[in-house]
Amino acid sequence: MKRLMLTLAMATAASALIFSNPGAAQILPPAKKAGRVVIVKPPEVELSTDFLTIIRWTTNNPGGADVHYGIVRYGRNPKDLNRMARNPIRLNQGHNTTTFRVRLDDLEPKTTYYYTVASEESDGTSDGVIGEIRKFTTPGLGERVAATP
């Protein structure tokens, strides 16, 4: 009896693999664009080491294209944010908010950086949100700082 059940289970699994139709999976259209995108949780340092920092912030769900980019413009002078980092994120249409995380690399230890955040669709269309200028200081060599939850 056990052998018959095992054979039946294997046959069912094999037929599911052979006759499955991945093209039949439901693909949702892009979410309706938000009338206005706003930052609902301000930017903060999620993690910082002597050479990299991760900046995190949350907006209402911008909608539109499924792929968006979080953008951080930064530099050592608040009037000259001459560097940029960006990371992609896939929107979850079922969520009311979107949390962006952007990694800034090649930083100097014990250095103060100024930054501002923004987001855009994958085609480069701005979501219309730009954060205020903030700052962080990287820790010393070999040190690490993480935000408290």
C-alpha positions as CSV (number, residue, x, y, z in Angstrom):
1,M,0.0,0.0,0.0
2,K,2.8,2.4,0.9
3,R,4.5,1.6,-2.4
4,L,1.3,2.4,-4.3
5,M,0.9,5.7,-2.5
6,L,4.5,6.6,-3.2
7,T,4.1,5.8,-6.9
8,L,0.9,7.8,-7.1
9,A,2.6,10.8,-5.4
10,M,5.5,10.6,-7.8
11,A,3.3,10.4,-10.8
12,T,1.2,13.3,-9.7
13,A,4.3,15.4,-9.1
14,A,5.8,14.5,-12.4
15,S,2.6,15.3,-14.3
16,A,2.4,18.6,-12.5
17,L,5.8,19.5,-13.7
18,I,5.3,18.3,-17.3
19,F,1.8,19.7,-17.8
20,S,2.2,22.9,-15.8
21,N,1.7,26.2,-17.7
22,P,3.8,28.9,-16.2
23,G,2.5,31.3,-18.8
24,A,-0.9,31.0,-17.1
25,A,0.3,32.7,-14.0
26,Q,-1.6,35.9,-13.3
27,I,0.5,39.0,-14.3
28,L,-1.0,42.1,-12.7
29,P,-1.0,45.4,-14.6
30,P,1.1,48.3,-13.1
31,A,-0.5,49.8,-10.1
32,K,-2.3,53.1,-10.4
33,K,0.1,56.0,-9.8
34,A,-0.2,57.8,-6.5
35,G,-1.6,61.3,-6.8
36,R,1.3,62.5,-4.7
37,V,4.3,60.6,-3.3
38,V,5.4,61.7,0.1
39,I,8.0,60.4,2.6
40,V,6.1,58.8,5.5
41,K,9.2,57.7,7.4
42,P,12.2,60.0,7.0
43,P,15.6,58.8,5.8
44,E,18.0,57.3,8.4
45,V,21.2,55.4,8.5
46,E,20.3,51.7,8.6
47,L,23.9,50.5,8.8
48,S,27.3,52.3,8.6
49,T,30.8,51.1,8.5
50,D,34.1,52.9,7.8
51,F,33.6,52.4,4.0
52,L,29.8,52.0,3.4
53,T,26.5,53.2,4.6
54,I,22.9,52.1,3.9
55,I,20.2,54.8,3.9
56,R,16.6,53.7,4.4
57,W,13.3,55.7,4.0
58,T,9.7,54.9,3.4
59,T,7.1,56.6,1.1
60,N,3.5,55.9,0.3
61,N,3.3,53.4,-2.5
62,P,4.2,55.4,-5.7
63,G,2.4,53.0,-8.1
64,G,3.1,53.0,-11.8
65,A,5.9,50.7,-13.1
66,D,6.7,47.7,-10.9
67,V,10.4,48.6,-10.7
68,H,11.4,51.8,-9.0
69,Y,14.8,53.1,-7.9
70,G,15.7,54.7,-4.6
71,I,18.3,57.4,-5.2
72,V,20.7,59.1,-2.8
73,R,22.7,62.1,-3.8
74,Y,25.5,62.8,-1.4
75,G,28.9,64.5,-0.8
76,R,31.0,66.1,1.8
77,N,29.6,69.6,1.2
78,P,25.8,70.1,1.6
79,K,25.9,72.6,-1.3
80,D,27.7,70.1,-3.5
81,L,26.1,66.6,-3.5
82,N,28.3,65.4,-6.3
83,R,27.9,61.6,-5.8
84,M,24.9,59.4,-6.5
85,A,23.9,55.9,-5.6
86,R,20.7,54.1,-6.5
87,N,19.2,50.7,-5.9
88,P,16.2,49.1,-7.6
89,I,13.1,47.8,-5.8
90,R,10.1,45.9,-7.0
91,L,6.9,47.5,-5.7
92,N,4.4,45.3,-3.9
93,Q,1.0,46.4,-5.1
94,G,-0.7,45.0,-2.0
95,H,1.3,47.4,0.3
96,N,0.4,51.0,1.1
97,T,4.0,52.0,1.6
98,T,7.4,51.3,0.0
99,T,10.7,51.2,1.9
100,F,13.7,52.1,-0.1
101,R,17.3,51.1,0.8
102,V,20.4,52.5,-0.9
103,R,24.0,51.5,-0.3
104,L,26.7,54.1,-0.5
105,D,30.1,52.6,-1.2
106,D,33.7,53.8,-1.1
107,L,33.3,56.2,1.8
108,E,36.1,57.5,4.0
109,P,36.2,56.6,7.7
110,K,35.3,59.3,10.3
111,T,34.0,61.6,7.6
112,T,30.7,63.6,7.6
113,Y,28.6,63.2,4.5
114,Y,25.5,65.2,3.5
115,Y,22.7,63.5,1.5
116,T,19.2,63.8,0.1
117,V,16.9,61.0,-1.1
118,A,14.5,60.7,-4.1
119,S,12.8,57.9,-6.1
120,E,12.0,57.3,-9.7
121,E,10.4,54.8,-12.0
122,S,12.6,52.4,-14.0
123,D,12.2,54.7,-17.1
124,G,13.7,57.7,-15.1
125,T,10.5,59.5,-14.4
126,S,10.7,61.1,-11.0
127,D,8.1,60.2,-8.3
128,G,8.2,63.8,-7.4
129,V,9.6,63.4,-3.9
130,I,12.9,64.8,-2.8
131,G,14.0,64.6,0.9
132,E,15.6,67.4,2.9
133,I,19.4,67.4,3.2
134,R,20.5,65.3,6.1
135,K,23.9,64.1,7.3
136,F,25.8,61.2,8.8
137,T,29.3,60.5,9.9
138,T,31.0,57.2,9.1
139,P,32.6,55.4,12.1
140,G,36.3,54.8,12.5
141,L,38.2,51.9,10.9
142,G,36.7,48.5,11.7
143,E,33.8,50.0,13.5
144,R,30.1,49.4,12.6
145,V,27.0,51.3,13.6
146,A,23.4,50.0,13.1
147,A,20.2,51.9,13.6
148,T,18.0,50.8,16.4
149,P,14.7,49.2,15.2
